[in-house]
């Protein structure tokens, strides 16, 4: 029974944690899975310099491709760069992300915890985690220098919640993310050869992303598939989900293989236990057969016994998994609500069914052996 407990516990606990993490990752990305990110990989020659970026013509071509699929979209362009800023007595290295007006509202409005969308070159939105660590709030001031090296002050007009996407952008808790307008970026970092670092296509229907990506690919790169002569790269937020799910699926296969080892050991142990039970009760089986108990009834008796052992072991394993799983999941995601997700909760009945099935299958051979004993020989056994 210990083998069944360990096997079912492993399946359920690892399954719950894995499914919970998958739900958490998918939910987080799905919240932002309404956009395409287009960036240039083509080298452009401007004033004798080799630069990369999207020109106004590139943006118009991208919009033309998007419009051929649907008119329900928002095009936003963005530039980013790094700047040293000072919040009170704290110095920080900031990533400045300037986004065109319509896109800025689309990107951050739903994530704003308090405040408003920035307007003008002197207002910014910061992340809530950074605000808490440095005691910043609405109307707090950040000191820095503009593109000419002159002192300038930025006012915090909004605080937005952190997401997996923003954490990936910041890369470190010590980096301050400043969201604002394109004028903010120009004011702090200057122009960028009239080029944009990134173009975003934002839609309400995520199922438009793939056909839009294909249309942009054909328009900008001349084909629907990537090639060495591509001018732009396109990142579909749904592709991120698929890639992560592929990785998690591989982890799931390893998890199943690990659990299967425990179940195989448990099955061998059940066979041995049941064979010992048959040997100890051989005389009893002979008496039952002599009073015309059918082979089928003897078979059922031992299969039921194996099933009960499996059910009890599986139940204990599931209970232990229901204790350990949420603890591990909470430590990793800071949320217990994921335990109620169908993909997580389903491991409870699955664990019980697997435990019972393994024991019944393992008990089948001993049960057949018991049912086919010769009654006379069985009664003669000491």
C-alpha positions as CSV (number, residue, x, y, z in Angstrom):
1,X,0.0,0.0,0.0
2,X,2.9,2.3,0.7
3,X,3.9,2.1,-3.0
4,X,0.4,3.1,-4.1
5,X,0.4,6.0,-1.6
6,X,3.8,7.3,-2.9
7,X,2.8,6.8,-6.5
8,X,-0.5,8.5,-6.3
9,X,0.9,11.3,-4.1
10,X,3.6,11.9,-6.8
11,X,1.2,11.9,-9.6
12,X,-1.3,14.2,-7.9
13,X,1.1,16.6,-6.2
14,X,3.4,17.1,-9.2
15,X,0.3,17.2,-11.5
16,X,-1.4,19.9,-9.4
17,X,1.7,22.0,-9.2
18,X,2.5,21.6,-12.9
19,X,-1.1,22.3,-14.0
20,X,-1.3,25.3,-11.6
21,X,1.8,26.8,-12.9
22,X,0.6,26.3,-16.5
23,X,-2.7,28.0,-15.6
24,X,-0.8,30.9,-14.0
25,X,1.5,31.4,-16.9
26,X,-1.3,31.1,-19.5
27,X,-3.6,33.5,-17.6
28,X,-0.8,36.0,-17.2
29,X,0.2,35.9,-20.9
30,X,-3.4,35.7,-22.0
31,X,-4.0,39.1,-20.2
32,X,-1.5,40.5,-22.7
33,X,-2.3,38.2,-25.6
34,X,-3.9,40.8,-27.7
35,X,-1.0,42.2,-29.6
36,X,1.7,41.7,-32.2
37,X,5.2,43.2,-31.6
38,X,7.0,44.1,-34.8
39,X,10.7,45.2,-34.7
40,X,13.2,45.9,-37.5
41,X,16.2,43.7,-38.3
42,X,17.0,45.5,-41.5
43,X,20.1,47.8,-41.5
44,X,19.3,51.3,-42.7
45,X,22.0,53.9,-43.7
46,X,21.2,57.4,-42.4
47,X,23.7,60.2,-42.5
48,X,26.5,57.7,-42.9
49,X,25.4,55.7,-39.9
50,X,24.1,52.1,-39.9
51,X,21.0,51.9,-37.8
52,X,18.0,49.7,-37.2
53,X,14.4,50.8,-36.7
54,X,11.0,51.2,-38.3
55,X,10.5,54.2,-40.5
56,X,7.2,56.0,-41.2
57,X,7.0,54.1,-44.5
58,X,7.4,50.8,-42.6
59,X,4.7,51.8,-40.2
60,X,2.4,52.6,-43.1
61,X,3.1,49.3,-44.8
62,X,2.4,47.4,-41.5
63,X,-0.9,49.3,-41.1
64,X,-1.8,48.5,-44.7
65,X,-1.3,44.8,-44.1
66,X,-3.2,44.8,-40.9
67,X,-6.1,46.7,-42.5
68,X,-6.4,44.0,-45.2
69,X,-7.4,41.6,-42.4
70,X,-9.6,43.7,-40.2
71,X,-10.4,47.3,-39.4
72,X,-10.7,46.6,-35.7
73,X,-7.1,47.4,-34.5
74,X,-4.9,50.0,-32.9
75,X,-1.4,50.7,-34.2
76,X,1.1,52.0,-31.7
77,X,4.8,52.8,-32.1
78,X,7.3,52.8,-29.2
79,X,10.9,53.7,-28.4
80,X,12.9,52.7,-25.4
81,X,16.1,53.6,-23.7
82,X,17.9,53.8,-20.4
83,X,18.4,56.8,-18.1
84,X,19.7,57.5,-14.6
85,X,17.0,58.9,-12.4
86,X,16.7,59.9,-8.7
87,X,13.7,59.3,-6.5
88,X,14.3,61.3,-3.3
89,X,17.6,60.1,-2.0
90,X,17.5,56.9,-4.1
91,X,19.4,56.6,-7.4
92,X,18.0,54.2,-10.0
93,X,18.6,53.0,-13.5
94,X,15.4,53.5,-15.4
95,X,14.1,52.0,-18.6
96,X,12.1,54.7,-20.4
97,X,9.4,53.4,-22.7
98,X,7.7,56.0,-24.8
99,X,4.5,54.9,-26.6
100,X,2.3,56.8,-29.1
101,X,-0.8,58.3,-27.5
102,X,-3.5,55.9,-28.6
103,X,-1.4,52.8,-27.9
104,X,-0.2,54.1,-24.5
105,X,-3.8,54.2,-23.3
106,X,-4.5,50.7,-24.7
107,X,-1.3,49.2,-23.1
108,X,-1.6,50.5,-19.6
109,X,-5.1,51.6,-18.9
110,X,-6.4,48.2,-17.7
111,X,-3.3,47.7,-15.5
112,X,-3.5,51.1,-13.7
113,X,-4.1,50.7,-10.0
114,X,-4.3,54.4,-9.4
115,X,-3.8,57.6,-11.4
116,X,-4.2,58.5,-15.0
117,X,-2.5,57.8,-18.4
118,X,0.5,60.1,-18.9
119,X,0.1,63.1,-21.2
120,X,3.1,65.2,-22.2
121,X,6.9,64.9,-21.7
122,X,6.9,65.4,-18.0
123,X,4.6,62.7,-16.7
124,X,5.2,59.0,-16.1
125,X,3.6,55.8,-14.9
126,X,5.6,53.5,-12.7
127,X,5.2,49.9,-11.4
128,X,3.5,49.3,-8.0
129,X,6.3,47.1,-6.7
130,X,8.9,49.8,-7.4
131,X,6.6,52.4,-5.9
132,X,6.2,50.4,-2.7
133,X,10.0,49.8,-2.3
134,X,10.9,53.4,-2.7
135,X,7.8,55.0,-1.1
136,X,6.6,56.7,-4.2
137,X,3.0,57.8,-4.9
138,X,0.9,59.9,-7.2
139,X,2.6,63.3,-7.7
140,X,6.0,62.1,-6.5
141,X,8.9,63.7,-8.3
142,X,11.8,61.9,-10.1
143,X,14.9,63.9,-11.0
144,X,17.0,63.3,-14.1
145,X,18.5,65.1,-17.1
146,X,17.1,65.7,-20.5
147,X,18.7,64.8,-23.8
148,X,20.8,68.0,-23.6
149,X,22.1,67.2,-20.1
150,X,19.9,69.8,-18.4
151,X,18.2,68.9,-15.1
152,X,14.5,68.0,-15.4
153,X,11.8,66.7,-13.2
154,X,9.2,64.0,-13.9
155,X,5.9,63.7,-12.1
156,X,4.3,60.3,-11.3
157,X,0.7,60.4,-12.6
158,X,-0.1,56.7,-12.4
159,X,0.9,53.5,-10.7
160,X,0.3,50.2,-12.5
161,X,0.3,46.6,-11.4
162,X,3.3,44.4,-12.2
163,X,2.9,41.5,-14.7
164,X,5.1,38.8,-16.0
165,X,5.7,40.9,-19.1
166,X,6.8,44.0,-17.1
167,X,9.0,41.9,-14.9
168,X,10.7,40.4,-18.0
169,X,11.2,44.0,-19.3
170,X,12.7,45.2,-16.1
171,X,14.9,42.1,-15.7
172,X,15.8,43.3,-12.2
173,X,13.9,44.7,-9.2
174,X,16.4,47.6,-9.2
175,X,15.5,48.8,-12.6
176,X,12.7,51.4,-12.7
177,X,10.2,51.1,-15.6
178,X,9.0,54.5,-16.8
179,X,6.0,54.5,-19.1
180,X,5.1,57.6,-20.9
181,X,4.5,59.3,-24.3
182,X,6.9,59.5,-27.2
183,X,7.5,63.1,-26.2
184,X,8.9,61.8,-22.9
185,X,11.4,59.6,-24.7
186,X,12.4,62.4,-27.1
187,X,12.8,64.8,-24.1
188,X,15.0,62.4,-22.1
189,X,16.9,60.6,-24.8
190,X,16.5,62.7,-28.0
191,X,15.3,61.6,-31.4
192,X,16.2,58.2,-32.9
193,X,16.9,59.1,-36.5
194,X,13.2,59.4,-37.0
195,X,12.9,55.7,-36.5
196,X,10.9,53.6,-34.0
197,X,12.2,50.7,-32.1
198,X,9.0,48.8,-32.1
199,X,5.5,48.8,-33.6
200,X,2.5,47.2,-31.7
201,X,-0.7,46.0,-33.3
202,X,-3.4,45.8,-30.6
203,X,-6.7,44.0,-31.2
204,X,-9.8,43.1,-29.2
205,X,-10.1,39.6,-30.8
206,X,-6.9,37.6,-30.3
207,X,-7.8,35.2,-33.1
208,X,-7.0,38.0,-35.5
209,X,-3.4,38.0,-34.5
210,X,-2.3,35.0,-36.7
211,X,-3.8,36.2,-40.0
212,X,-2.5,39.7,-39.2
213,X,1.0,38.3,-38.6
214,X,0.9,36.4,-41.9
215,X,-0.3,39.6,-43.7
216,X,2.5,41.6,-42.2
217,X,5.0,38.9,-43.0
218,X,4.0,38.9,-46.7
219,X,4.0,42.6,-46.9
220,X,7.3,43.3,-45.2
221,X,9.3,40.2,-45.9
222,X,7.7,39.1,-49.2
223,X,6.5,35.7,-47.9
224,X,4.4,34.0,-45.2
225,X,7.4,32.3,-43.6
226,X,10.6,33.6,-42.1
227,X,13.8,33.8,-44.2
228,X,17.3,35.2,-43.9
229,X,16.2,38.3,-46.0
230,X,13.5,39.3,-43.5
231,X,13.2,43.0,-42.8
232,X,11.2,42.6,-39.6
233,X,10.5,40.1,-36.8
234,X,7.0,39.5,-35.6
235,X,6.2,38.3,-32.1
236,X,2.7,36.9,-31.6
237,X,1.8,36.8,-27.9
238,X,-0.1,33.5,-28.6
239,X,3.1,32.0,-29.9
240,X,4.6,32.7,-26.4
241,X,1.8,30.6,-24.8
242,X,2.4,27.8,-27.3
243,X,6.2,27.8,-26.7
244,X,5.8,27.7,-22.9
245,X,3.1,25.0,-23.1
246,X,5.5,22.9,-25.2
247,X,8.1,23.2,-22.4
248,X,5.6,22.4,-19.8
249,X,4.4,19.4,-21.8
250,X,7.9,18.0,-21.8
251,X,8.1,18.5,-18.0
252,X,4.7,16.7,-17.7
253,X,6.1,13.7,-19.6
254,X,9.1,13.6,-17.2
255,X,6.6,13.9,-14.3
256,X,4.5,11.0,-15.5
257,X,7.6,8.8,-16.1
258,X,8.8,9.6,-12.5
259,X,5.4,8.7,-11.1
260,X,5.2,5.5,-13.2
261,X,8.3,4.1,-11.6
262,X,6.6,4.3,-8.2
263,X,3.4,2.7,-9.5
264,X,5.3,-0.2,-11.1
265,X,7.1,-0.9,-7.8
266,X,3.7,-0.7,-6.1
267,X,2.1,-3.1,-8.7
268,X,4.9,-5.7,-8.1
269,X,4.4,-5.3,-4.3
270,X,0.6,-5.8,-4.7
271,X,1.2,-9.0,-6.7
272,X,3.4,-10.4,-4.0
273,X,1.0,-9.4,-1.2
274,X,-2.0,-11.0,-3.1
275,X,0.0,-14.2,-3.8
276,X,0.9,-14.5,-0.2
277,X,-2.8,-13.9,0.7
278,X,-3.8,-16.7,-1.7
279,X,-1.2,-19.0,-0.2
280,X,-2.4,-18.3,3.3
281,X,-6.0,-18.9,2.4
282,X,-5.6,-21.9,0.1
283,X,-7.5,-24.2,2.5
284,X,-10.3,-21.6,2.8
285,X,-10.5,-21.3,-1.0
286,X,-10.7,-25.1,-1.2
287,X,-13.7,-25.2,1.2
288,X,-15.4,-22.4,-0.7
289,X,-15.0,-24.3,-3.9
290,X,-16.3,-27.5,-2.3
291,X,-19.6,-25.9,-1.4
292,X,-20.0,-24.9,-5.0
293,X,-18.7,-21.4,-4.9
294,X,-18.1,-20.4,-8.5
295,X,-14.6,-19.6,-9.9
296,X,-16.0,-16.2,-10.9
297,X,-16.9,-15.5,-7.3
298,X,-13.4,-16.4,-6.0
299,X,-12.0,-14.2,-8.8
300,X,-14.2,-11.3,-7.8
301,X,-13.4,-11.7,-4.1
302,X,-9.6,-11.2,-4.7
303,X,-10.1,-8.4,-7.3
304,X,-12.4,-6.5,-4.8
305,X,-9.7,-7.0,-2.1
306,X,-7.1,-5.5,-4.5
307,X,-9.4,-2.7,-5.4
308,X,-10.1,-1.8,-1.8
309,X,-6.3,-1.8,-1.0
310,X,-5.8,0.5,-4.1
311,X,-8.7,2.8,-3.1
312,X,-7.4,3.3,0.5
313,X,-3.8,3.8,-0.7
314,X,-4.9,6.2,-3.4
315,X,-7.2,8.1,-1.0
316,X,-4.3,8.6,1.4
317,X,-2.0,9.7,-1.4
318,X,-4.6,12.2,-2.7
319,X,-5.1,13.7,0.8
320,X,-1.3,14.1,1.2
321,X,-1.1,15.7,-2.3
322,X,-4.0,18.1,-1.5
323,X,-2.0,19.2,1.5
324,X,1.4,19.5,-0.1
325,X,0.3,20.7,-3.6
326,X,-1.4,24.0,-2.5
327,X,1.5,24.8,-0.2
328,X,4.1,24.5,-3.0
329,X,1.8,26.3,-5.5
330,X,1.2,29.2,-3.1
331,X,5.0,29.5,-2.5
332,X,5.5,29.7,-6.2
333,X,2.5,31.9,-7.3
334,X,1.2,33.5,-4.1
335,X,-2.3,32.4,-5.1
336,X,-4.5,29.6,-3.8
337,X,-7.3,30.2,-6.3
338,X,-5.4,28.2,-8.9
339,X,-6.3,25.0,-6.9
340,X,-9.9,25.5,-8.1
341,X,-9.0,25.4,-11.8
342,X,-10.4,22.3,-13.5
343,X,-7.0,21.3,-14.9
344,X,-5.7,21.3,-11.3
345,X,-8.7,19.8,-9.5
346,X,-9.0,17.0,-12.0
347,X,-5.9,15.3,-10.5
348,X,-7.9,14.2,-7.4
349,X,-10.2,11.8,-9.2
350,X,-7.4,10.9,-11.7
351,X,-5.2,9.9,-8.8
352,X,-7.8,7.7,-7.2
353,X,-8.7,6.0,-10.5
354,X,-5.1,5.3,-11.2
355,X,-4.4,3.9,-7.8
356,X,-7.5,1.5,-8.0
357,X,-6.7,0.5,-11.6
358,X,-3.1,-0.4,-10.8
359,X,-4.1,-2.5,-7.8
360,X,-6.9,-4.3,-9.7
361,X,-4.6,-5.1,-12.6
362,X,-1.8,-6.2,-10.2
363,X,-4.3,-8.4,-8.4
364,X,-5.7,-10.0,-11.5
365,X,-3.0,-12.8,-11.7
366,X,-3.2,-13.8,-8.0
367,X,-7.0,-13.8,-8.3
368,X,-6.9,-16.0,-11.4
369,X,-4.5,-18.3,-9.6
370,X,-6.9,-18.5,-6.6
371,X,-9.9,-19.2,-8.8
372,X,-8.2,-22.1,-10.6
373,X,-7.0,-24.0,-7.6
374,X,-8.1,-27.6,-7.4
375,X,-10.6,-27.8,-4.5
376,X,-9.3,-31.2,-3.3
377,X,-5.7,-30.2,-3.3
378,X,-6.5,-26.9,-1.7
379,X,-8.4,-28.5,1.2
380,X,-5.5,-30.9,1.7
381,X,-3.1,-28.0,2.2
382,X,-1.9,-27.4,5.8
